[in-house]
Amino acid sequence: MYSSSRLGALWVGLSLWAGTQTVHAEAVIDQPAPLFTGTTADGGKLNLNSLKGKTVVLEWTNHECPFVQKHYESGNIPQLQKDAAAKQVTWVQIISSAAGKQGHVTGAEAIKLNASRGAKPAYVVLDADGSIGQSYGAQTTPHLYVIDAKGTLVYKGGIDDIATAKKEDLAKANNYVRETLSALAEGKKVPHPSTKPYGCSIKYPT
Amino acid sequence: MLSMVLVPSVVLAEASPSTISAQASTPQVTARLLSSHLQVVAGQTVTLGIALTIAPEWHTYWRNPGDSGTVTTIDWRFSHPAKAGDILWPVPERHRMGPIVNYGYAKQVTLPVPIVVGDLVHVGEIWRAEAVVDWLVCKEECIPQQVKLALELPVVNASASYMAQPSPLITALQQQPKPAPWPVTLQAQQAGLQLQVLAPNISPQASIWFFPEAWGRIAQSVDQTVTRTPQGFSVALKSGDLPLKAGEALTGVLVIEDKAQRVGYAIAPTLQGSVPPTAPSQPTPQARSAALHWSVAVLFAFIGGLILNLMPCVLPVLSMKALALLSHPSLDRQARLHEGMAYTVGVVLSFVLLALLLVFLKASGQHIGWGFQFQSPIFVLLMAYLLFVVGLNLSGVFVFGSSVAGVGQALTTRSGLWGSFFTGVLATVVATPCTAPFMAAALGVALTQPLPILIAIFVSLGLGLAAPYLLIAAWPGAQRYLPTPGAWMDVLKQGLAFPMYGAAAWLVWVLAQQLDALVVAKALGGLLLLGFAAWVYGISRWASLAHRWVANSLVAISVCAALVIAGSVQGFSVTASPRPLSDLRSDRAPVTANSPPAWQAYRAQTLADLRAAGKPVFLNATAAWCISCLVNEKVALNQPAVKQAMVDRGITYLKADWTQQNPEITALLTQFGRSGVPLYVFYPAGSASQPVVLPQMLTTESVLSVFLTK
């Protein structure tokens, strides 16, 4: 059949091209951050793609985790959220605790909790099936990711460099999120793009 | 520091100086401060230790806590100047919870610390040590806790110092990682590292795990693939977020555990640049029973290739080719033989190329297997495009060449040979997802063989696939059985378009499995554009030159747009969370009359836990693009009798979905000498039972007989 030689050549060309492509399904520094659409605490939807053009911070949280409490009760994370908002940085809180597990909340509870803690994230995303958390490989609460205006992941890791649940360590700690956001604002290279996350494990569905 | 002889002394535990506040408790943990000695001497090194007794199901952490958690810390204060060393960490345990892996200790652990007692102590004084101990104790939830412990010891002359009674401290010192007694090397692999351990005397049943000392060097939650070699074993590790550079050392503890004991070996191999392996290793699959001798494998590969001809994804292509042959009854025997040869060369060459690609990818350390192309969404979409266009061509929407007659008569010997050659290529490509019985095992062996044998297996596979056609072409006797050409051929040709459309539709369905609904819209849009392009091309062949120019532009624009859509799928697959995976994670399908039986997603740890508990397990390794897998589920696994047998016998049904690349499942297939799905394994009750591998074509009876007799 005459046509098959053309088709064969077409296939060879296409497959060579396909072979050079690779799939990144994970959160890798300097690669596009995994996109997601999540349900927000107020019942809406948040599509990460809609935040293109803005710097975005993703914060995995669980209000019952002592490491999270360290950063909320001390006012550390609420302050970071306020500073972020002032600089047009979108802060997204993500709760990946499965139903019936520690830290699982309804939208209303999440909103109430933030109000009581003086926390003002731009969005709270409920991820009880853990799909967003797992696509990012989020492991701990807190676990932080920073995405630049182009949608590239520029930071992943811990909130700071002292892995304890003690508030008194905050003063000595180097806050990686603050460091990353300042570097982005100044157009500099992010000094520590990937650091060790610390905290409680995320209570994914088992 | 424990060089002193243990004195069977009358000094008993009650007389131990560690009395006052040497013990403290929280609801989850009891901590005790212990000493190796009952008295201290100026300038001496003693070992103090914190013994933690941890409530069931809770655990504390190792120096590297793993994906979450925090290391236990001890802050020392002494009454006299003294120097505390680092904690001597006993061999850790691995705790997995969902996707999170932690390194730590359950039940009890003692953390010894060497302490150099300063010279400024005098006989008769009391030497006091205080420890502030911080730990994180977790079950699901985590609690940071802190206790303060103190211990007072009298200062004596060297001759009067005694060691304490055998205590948890001694055990903890015995549980320290030992220096590795064999050479350990570390090499870079694509996306990871390979530890090579030249320890030939390790039991094949032993389980092996490498605990990295520092975060980021390896991806801690990824399963480590252990491959036995004649010289020992190798462990494949995936790089973490802070990958090792050449010249840096990977420090950590290699834990080897078999029935008798669990021993940790401290290792710190340096990453070699691009140094070739120290010894030529021929990894053998762990399950030796599933391995085949290579000559048998070559034979099986040939038979597998023959069977491939009957697969639904090959038969249409073969028919297409047979049709081409039918349209040339005037070709003489020699010309036909040439065509047959060209086809054979096309098939075999494609298989060899595929083999080389496989070797290359395997060498790059990617855990891939048969059918791997269909795990890439963009490849799937391009295949759908291709089959759709072939279908349109068969339907007569368009023809290549300058005139209709071109199809029949303009076929010169040269273009005929090329046509035959590329039909062979096409047959190979579309055959890949249909891993026929026999072939899987042969390929499993192939991947573990040196290059020449691997190539031989693939060539044999290709010869098997090409054999029937070659036979028809070569044997004039067979011609008599060929029907006379006629108008029915056009009908047949048009009819053959439908399997092509069907295959394209199936591939779109596969895409939907891999990604989500949006990709279906994109794929259908792309197909629409191609359909339009084919139609415009078809009707414009006899048009005037100017019209034809317009038509060609339209064709080019449509085809480009379709390719752009395919390109966008690539970016899209980056973002979408694979649906089968999320389904697997969250689902336990309910048991109802017409539904599939309740299953759980396969994870190596789940299987290990179930096996350890002695529970019977049925394992189904499948993929959305594997038709025989789906057929087996429909005709056997989802049948009420099989479901009932699983419920009655308490069999846990694990499903390993390989629709997308998954190293954990690739490792599982390798373990059984396979490189493709389906794979069905039944693990009878009892932790030491031998797994039974079921055939690749299941019937209700064959499954039940395995369940009932084992």
Boltz contact constraints between the chains, C-beta under 6 A:
constraints:
  - contact:
      token1: [A, 1]
      token2: [B, 324]
      max_distance: 6.0
  - contact:
      token1: [A, 1]
      token2: [B, 419]
      max_distance: 6.0
  - contact:
      token1: [A, 2]
      token2: [B, 400]
      max_distance: 6.0
  - contact:
      token1: [A, 2]
      token2: [B, 401]
      max_distance: 6.0
  - contact:
      token1: [A, 2]
      token2: [B, 407]
      max_distance: 6.0
  - contact:
      token1: [A, 2]
      token2: [B, 411]
      max_distance: 6.0
  - contact:
      token1: [A, 2]
      token2: [B, 415]
      max_distance: 6.0
  - contact:
      token1: [A, 3]
      token2: [B, 393]
      max_distance: 6.0
  - contact:
      token1: [A, 3]
      token2: [B, 400]
      max_distance: 6.0
  - contact:
      token1: [A, 4]
      token2: [B, 419]
      max_distance: 6.0
  - contact:
      token1: [A, 4]
      token2: [B, 422]
      max_distance: 6.0
  - contact:
      token1: [A, 4]
      token2: [B, 423]
      max_distance: 6.0
  - contact:
      token1: [A, 5]
      token2: [B, 418]
      max_distance: 6.0
  - contact:
      token1: [A, 5]
      token2: [B, 419]
      max_distance: 6.0
  - contact:
      token1: [A, 5]
      token2: [B, 422]
      max_distance: 6.0
  - contact:
      token1: [A, 6]
      token2: [B, 400]
      max_distance: 6.0
  - contact:
      token1: [A, 8]
      token2: [B, 422]
      max_distance: 6.0
  - contact:
      token1: [A, 8]
      token2: [B, 425]
      max_distance: 6.0
  - contact:
      token1: [A, 8]
      token2: [B, 426]
      max_distance: 6.0
  - contact:
      token1: [A, 11]
      token2: [B, 386]
      max_distance: 6.0
  - contact:
      token1: [A, 14]
      token2: [B, 382]
      max_distance: 6.0
  - contact:
      token1: [A, 18]
      token2: [B, 378]
      max_distance: 6.0
  - contact:
      token1: [A, 18]
      token2: [B, 379]
      max_distance: 6.0
  - contact:
      token1: [A, 18]
      token2: [B, 382]
      max_distance: 6.0
  - contact:
      token1: [A, 21]
      token2: [B, 378]
      max_distance: 6.0
  - contact:
      token1: [A, 21]
      token2: [B, 570]
      max_distance: 6.0
  - contact:
      token1: [A, 23]
      token2: [B, 573]
      max_distance: 6.0
  - contact:
      token1: [A, 24]
      token2: [B, 574]
      max_distance: 6.0
  - contact:
      token1: [A, 32]
      token2: [B, 574]
      max_distance: 6.0
  - contact:
      token1: [A, 34]
      token2: [B, 575]
      max_distance: 6.0
  - contact:
      token1: [A, 35]
      token2: [B, 575]
      max_distance: 6.0
  - contact:
      token1: [A, 66]
      token2: [B, 144]
      max_distance: 6.0
  - contact:
      token1: [A, 102]
      token2: [B, 140]
      max_distance: 6.0
  - contact:
      token1: [A, 102]
      token2: [B, 141]
      max_distance: 6.0
  - contact:
      token1: [A, 129]
      token2: [B, 586]
      max_distance: 6.0
  - contact:
      token1: [A, 131]
      token2: [B, 577]
      max_distance: 6.0
  - contact:
      token1: [A, 131]
      token2: [B, 582]
      max_distance: 6.0
  - contact:
      token1: [A, 135]
      token2: [B, 577]
      max_distance: 6.0
  - contact:
      token1: [A, 139]
      token2: [B, 67]
      max_distance: 6.0
  - contact:
      token1: [A, 139]
      token2: [B, 68]
      max_distance: 6.0
  - contact:
      token1: [A, 139]
      token2: [B, 100]
      max_distance: 6.0
  - contact:
      token1: [A, 140]
      token2: [B, 68]
      max_distance: 6.0
  - contact:
      token1: [A, 163]
      token2: [B, 70]
      max_distance: 6.0
  - contact:
      token1: [A, 165]
      token2: [B, 144]
      max_distance: 6.0
  - contact:
      token1: [A, 194]
      token2: [B, 241]
      max_distance: 6.0
  - contact:
      token1: [A, 196]
      token2: [B, 215]
      max_distance: 6.0
  - contact:
      token1: [A, 200]
      token2: [B, 142]
      max_distance: 6.0
  - contact:
      token1: [A, 201]
      token2: [B, 68]
      max_distance: 6.0
  - contact:
      token1: [A, 201]
      token2: [B, 97]
      max_distance: 6.0
  - contact:
      token1: [A, 201]
      token2: [B, 100]
      max_distance: 6.0
  - contact:
      token1: [A, 203]
      token2: [B, 140]
      max_distance: 6.0
  - contact:
      token1: [A, 204]
      token2: [B, 98]
      max_distance: 6.0
  - contact:
      token1: [A, 205]
      token2: [B, 586]
      max_distance: 6.0
  - contact:
      token1: [A, 206]
      token2: [B, 98]
      max_distance: 6.0
